[in-house]
Amino acid sequence: MPLDNPLDHEFFIDKYGVIYCVVGYSHPKHKIISYPKYTPSTNSGKLWVRRGVHYERVVKYYTPSELCKWSKVLEGIGVNYVEYDYFYDTLLVKVPKENIMEYYEPSLKLRNILHHGPNDTLEYKVLDFIYTLSCESGIPISSFGISGSILIGLHHKKSDMDVIVYGLKNGWNIKYAISELINKGIISRLSIHEIRRVADLLHKVYKIPYNYALDIVKRRWRRGIYMGTLFSITPVLRVDESKNFNTYGRRVYRNLGLVVVKAEIVDNTLSIVYPSIYEVEAKSVNSNYYTVPLSSIRYITSYNSIFLGVFNVGEIVRAVGILQQVTDLDRGETYYQVLVGARENPGFIVCLEKNS
């Protein structure tokens, strides 16, 4: 049952008609950590229409100012899902499972289209795209899914195609397949204009130096163009894999303050899924709040998908974020990590020295 093992990028609708996207794999027993994606609107001019109801997008960009809209939007319809979470030491949107009316799984959406056939041009195109990805990567069709607006029947002719690939190993295989499809001219990278626009946005919003921002956007492999339509690809853990990452209540995180860490990437295996986890060897640390041994900083963990699977083993990076103390209750040990993409301070990761 999906409510027993919710996976990242699944969607659901609550009893107020608000559409949510699931975040990660670690959730309380009776609630799902998520964020509101679309909310019913009285504006009939909105592009998103589902079953005669018009919707508007709650969050356009994953920025602190945008994230603050969550509370205001939910409060506006009388919903009180935003609460402080003891284990994560931050405010989260946690929707009670009893309030969930409909639940949508990307794998089932693809299966439905395969069985009944596409309903429109966009569904036909995303199906063709998945076949192309499967042929190039060797990943079976059964390991793909369809998320985003197509999943919930809210898409229009200008919508993007949001494709899911299940499995950690498959996530890396699809990254390599994308590179090959670009070389073959079957899919296209984003235009230079779009690359510069996104780099400029990263520079203005996250305060990333422009040259580094440009490098990040050029590294971003998950977005491109297929047959004239924008696509995104998100690797998601399989259910059997995700159970190892459902650590809710077994790890306690404490935010200690802003930190700047220079580190070498020693393992990027888990960076391909969300949240992206880079195992690192810290070289230097700068914090006005705490002094911790370099060896105790084990990970850079990012909740900003722009950094998903973009840094390589052996590269030297600078991470600006929140220093977190992590207590693993199962193992009885404490270590530290740098949190990037937090509501309190978004931070960033940039590559200082590339792997030759």
N, C-alpha and C positions, 0 to 999 in steps of 0.2 A: 504493500500500500504506500502511495506517495507521501501521505501524511505521517507515516512512520519513519520514512527515510527521505526527507525532502532534499533535492539536489539543486545546486547552483543553477540559476537561469530558468528554473521552472516558474510558472505564473499561476496566480489564483485570484479569485474575485471574492471580496467579503460581502457581508449582508447589506452594506451601504452602497454597493456597486463600484467600489474603488478597486482598481486592478494593481496588483503587486508583483514584484519580481523577487524571487528567493535569493538570498545572499549566502554563498558558501554552503557548508555542510554541518556546521556545529550549532545545534539549536536546543532550546529547553524542551522538555518532554511534551508540554501541552501548548507550546507556542512556536511560531516560525519567524525567525529574524529575516526581515525583508525591507523593501522600500516601496513607497507608492509610485507607480509609473504613470498611470492615467487615472483621471477622476472625471465623473460625469459633469457635463457642462451645459449651461443654458444657451450658449452661443451656437446657433445652428450653422455658423460659417466654418466650424472646425472640420478639418480633413478626416479626423478619425470618427467613424460611425460604426456602431455595432448594435444589431437588433433594434434599429431605430433610435438609439441613444447616442448623442454626440459626446465625445470625450476630448479632454485637453491633457497635454503632457505636463506632468508635475515637475520633472527634472529634465532639463535639456543638456546641461553639462554637469559633470561631477565636480562641483566646486563648493567651498564652504558656504558661500552665499546662497547657492542653489539648494544645498542640503538643509539649510535652515527653513526652507519652504515646507519641508515635510511636516513639521510640527504645526505650522500655521494652516496648512491645507487640511490636515486631519482634525484640528481643533474647530475649523470652520464648519465641518459636517458633524460635529459632536462626537468624534472618535478619540479615545484616549489610549492609543497604542504606544506612544513614546514614553519610555521609562528608563530610569537609570539601571544599568546592569552591573551587579556586584563583580562578576567574574571578568568582564571586559573593561570595567571602570570607565564607562561612557554611556551616553544616551543612545538607545537603540529603538527601532520600530519592531515590536514583537506582537504579532497578530495571533490572538487565541484561535486554536484550531476549530473550536466550536463556532466561530464566526465566519468560517470559510464555506462559501456556497458552491463554488466551482473550482476545480483544480485542473491545470493543463500541463501535460508532459510533452516535451519536444519530440521524444521518440514515438509517442502515440500519434502525434500530428503527422509525422512523416508516413507512418504506417497507414494512416487513414487516407492520405493522398495517393499512396501506392495502390490501395485497395479500391478506392472509389474514383480515382482519377482527379486531375487538377480542376478547380472551379474557375480559374481565371488565368490570364497571361502570366502574372507574377508567380503563382503556384507552379505553373508549368516550367517557368524559368528556374526556380529554385530547385525543382526536381531534377532538371537537366544539369544544373550546377553540381548537385550532390553526386549524380552519376559520373560526372567528369572527375570530381575529387576522388571518388572511389576507384575509378579505373587507374588514375595516376598513382595513388598511394597504396593500393592493394588492400585498403580498409573496407570491410564488407558494408553494404548499405545498411544493415541492421545496427551498425555502430554510429549512425548519424541521427540527427534530429533537427527540427525546425523550431526556432524560438522567435522572440520579438512579436511584432504586430501580426505576422502571419499566423502564429501559434494561436492567438486569441480571436482571430477573425476580425481584426481591426485595421487591416492593411488597405492601402489604396495604390493606384498605379505608380505613384512616385516613392513608395516605401522601399526601404533597404531589404536585403535578404540576410537574415540572421541564422547562421548554420551552427549546429552543435555537433561536436565529435566526441564520442564517449571513450574514455580510457586514457590513462596517463601516457602509455607508449604511443597510442594513436595520436595523441596531441602533438608529440614531436614529429611523428611521421607526416602528419598533415602540414606541418610547417615546412618540411623539406619539399613536399609535393607542391605547395604553393610556389616555391622558388622555381621549380621545374616548369610549372604551367606559365609562369611569367616569362621564362626563357623561351618557351615555345610560342609565345604570343597569344595564348588562349585566354589568359586573364591579363589585366593591366594594373599597374600601380596607380595610385592617386596622381592627379595632375600636379605639375610643379606649383601652380597657383594654389591648389588645395593644401599641398605640403607646407607651403609658406604661411598659409592662413592658420593652419593648426599650430605651427611652430610659434607664430606670433601670439596665438591664444595661450599657449603654455608659458610663454615669456611674460605676458601681462598678468595672467591669473596666478600662476605658481611661482613667479619670479625666477624662472629658470633662465640663465644666460642664453641669449638667442642662438648662438652657435651650437650649444649643447642641446637646446630644444629642437633645432633642425636635425641634429644627429639622431635624436630619439624618434622623431617622426619618420625619418628615412629607414630606421631599423624596424619600425612597426610592420609586421608581416600579416596581421590579422584582417586588415582592411584593403579592399581593392575594388576593381570593376570587372564584372562579367556580363557580356552582352549588353553593355550600356547601363547596367544597374549596379549600384553600390552594394557590397556585401561585407559582412563581418563573420569571422569564425571564432568560436569559443570552445576550447577543450574543457570537458567536464568529466569528473571522476565517475566511474561506474558505481553502481550501488554497493557492490562487494568491496571496492576500493574505498568508498566514502566512509564506510563504517569505522575505518582506522583513523579517520580525521574528525569524527564526531566526538570532540574532547570537551564539550560543554559541561561545566561543573567539575572538570578534572584538572583544569589549569586556571590559575588566577593571575590576571594581568594588572599591573599597577603603573599608571602613567607618572613618570618622574620629571619630565620637562623636555624642552627643546634640546636637540643634540645634532652635531655634525660629525659624521664618521667617515673616515677613509678606509676602504677595505678591499680585499681581493676576493673575487667570487671563487669559491672552491667546489660548489655543487649547485647547479641550477635546475636540477630535475623537477622540483616542485614549483618552479617559476612559470610553468606552462599552463597551470590552472589558477583559479581565483579562490582565495587571495594568493598572490605570487610570493613564494618563499625562496629567498636566496640564502644558502648557507655561506658564511663569509669568515674570513680571517681578518680581524680588525688591525689596521696599521696605525691609526691615530684616532683620538676622540676628543671632541671639544664640547664641553657642556658647562654652563654656569650654575648648574643645579647639583650634579652628582659627579663623583669620581669613581669610576669602576675599572677593574682590570681589563685590559684589551682582550684577554683570552676568554672572558666571561660573556662577550658580545658574540652570539652565535649566528644570528639571522638578521636579514633585512626583509621585512614582511610588508608587501604593498597591497592596499585595497584600491589602488588606482589602476585600472586595466591598461592604461597606456604603457605601463612597465611590464606587461605580461610577456614573459619569454623573450626579452629583447637583449639581455646581457649574457655574455658567454663566460665559461669557466676560464680563469686566468686573467680576466680583465680587472683593472683597478677602478673602483667606482667611488663616488662621493654620495652619501645619503644624508639628506636633511629631513629630520622627522622628530618623532617623540621617542625618547628613551623609555623602554618598558622593562620592568622587572617581571619575569615570568616564573611562577612557582608551579612545578609539575607535581600535583598531589599524588599521582600514581607512583612516580619514581622517587619522590621525596627529594627533589633537587630544585635549585634556583639558578636561573641564568638571565641574560638580557638580550633584547632585540631592539632594532630600530623600526618603528611603525611609520609607514608612509601612506598618505591618503586618509588620515584621520579628520574628523569633523573639526576638531580643535585646532589643528595645524596640518595642512595638506602635505607640505614638504615635497621632496622630489628625489630622484636618483639620476645621476649623470655618469657617463663613462669618462674617466680621466686618461686611462692608458688602455689602448686596445690590445687584444691578444694577437700577437704576430704569428 
